[in-house]
Amino acid sequence: MRQLYDTTKKLSGNRRKPERPVKSKEGKVITNIEEQQNRWVEHFKELLNRPAPLNPPNIEAAPTDLPINVGPPTIEEISMAIRQIKSGKAAGPDNIQQRH
């Protein structure tokens, strides 16, 4: 099987997607690798170092007292969980079949 894969790969050739060109702010294509790297640095500095918005949106905080039981499980919950575990299988819906 490995030989088939290797042969197919050799026959199909290198099918890498061509890299997208890096452009300057003026829209000119940058061909020099060092200039491309400098442009990426400049781009991310501008992107990540923006000033805070003048009018931040007014977002209300979510309620913190949700009706969730975070205490220890009851005997009934444990019994139900044990009944749902099938013999010879891992617990949980992982869809992995048992080997025979």
C-alpha positions as CSV (number, residue, x, y, z in Angstrom):
1,M,0.0,0.0,0.0
2,R,2.9,2.4,0.8
3,Q,4.4,1.7,-2.6
4,L,1.1,2.6,-4.3
5,Y,1.0,5.9,-2.3
6,D,4.6,6.8,-3.1
7,T,4.2,6.0,-6.8
8,T,1.0,8.0,-7.0
9,K,2.7,11.0,-5.3
10,K,5.7,10.8,-7.7
11,L,3.4,10.7,-10.8
12,S,1.2,13.5,-9.7
13,G,4.0,15.9,-9.1
14,N,4.3,18.7,-6.6
15,R,0.8,20.1,-6.2
16,R,1.5,22.8,-3.6
17,K,-0.7,25.8,-3.9
18,P,1.3,28.8,-5.1
19,E,2.0,31.2,-2.3
20,R,0.1,34.5,-2.4
21,P,2.3,37.5,-3.1
22,V,3.0,39.9,-0.3
23,K,2.0,43.5,-1.3
24,S,3.1,46.8,0.0
25,K,0.6,49.4,1.3
26,E,0.6,50.9,-2.1
27,G,-0.3,47.5,-3.7
28,K,3.0,46.7,-5.3
29,V,4.2,43.1,-5.1
30,I,7.2,42.6,-2.8
31,T,9.7,40.0,-4.0
32,N,12.5,40.4,-1.6
33,I,12.1,37.9,1.3
34,E,13.5,40.4,3.9
35,E,11.1,43.1,2.7
36,Q,8.2,40.6,2.9
37,Q,9.0,39.8,6.5
38,N,9.3,43.5,7.3
39,R,5.9,44.1,5.7
40,W,4.4,41.3,7.8
41,V,5.9,42.8,11.0
42,E,4.5,46.2,10.0
43,H,1.1,44.7,9.3
44,F,0.7,42.9,12.6
45,K,2.0,45.9,14.6
46,E,-0.7,48.0,13.0
47,L,-3.3,45.2,13.5
48,L,-2.5,44.4,17.1
49,N,-1.6,47.8,18.5
50,R,-4.8,49.7,17.7
51,P,-6.0,52.3,20.1
52,A,-9.0,51.5,22.3
53,P,-12.3,52.5,20.7
54,L,-13.6,55.9,21.6
55,N,-17.2,54.7,22.2
56,P,-16.9,51.1,23.6
57,P,-20.2,49.1,23.2
58,N,-22.3,48.9,26.4
59,I,-22.4,45.1,27.0
60,E,-24.4,43.9,30.0
61,A,-22.9,41.3,32.2
62,A,-24.5,37.9,32.1
63,P,-26.2,36.7,35.3
64,T,-23.9,34.7,37.4
65,D,-26.3,32.7,39.6
66,L,-27.4,30.0,37.1
67,P,-29.6,27.1,38.2
68,I,-26.9,24.5,37.9
69,N,-26.3,21.8,40.5
70,V,-22.6,21.7,41.1
71,G,-22.7,19.4,44.1
72,P,-21.6,15.8,44.1
73,P,-23.6,13.3,42.0
74,T,-26.4,11.4,43.7
75,I,-26.5,7.6,44.0
76,E,-29.3,7.6,41.4
77,E,-27.1,9.5,38.9
78,I,-24.2,7.2,39.4
79,S,-26.3,4.1,39.0
80,M,-27.8,5.5,35.8
81,A,-24.3,6.3,34.4
82,I,-23.1,2.7,35.2
83,R,-26.1,1.2,33.5
84,Q,-25.4,3.2,30.3
85,I,-21.8,1.8,30.1
86,K,-21.8,-1.1,27.7
87,S,-19.6,-4.1,28.5
88,G,-16.3,-4.1,26.7
89,K,-16.6,-0.5,25.5
90,A,-15.1,2.8,26.6
91,A,-17.5,5.1,28.4
92,G,-18.8,7.9,26.2
93,P,-20.0,8.3,22.6
94,D,-16.7,7.8,20.9
95,N,-18.0,5.5,18.1
96,I,-15.0,3.2,18.5
97,Q,-16.0,-0.4,17.9
98,Q,-14.7,-3.2,20.1
99,R,-12.3,-5.7,18.5
100,H,-13.3,-9.4,18.6
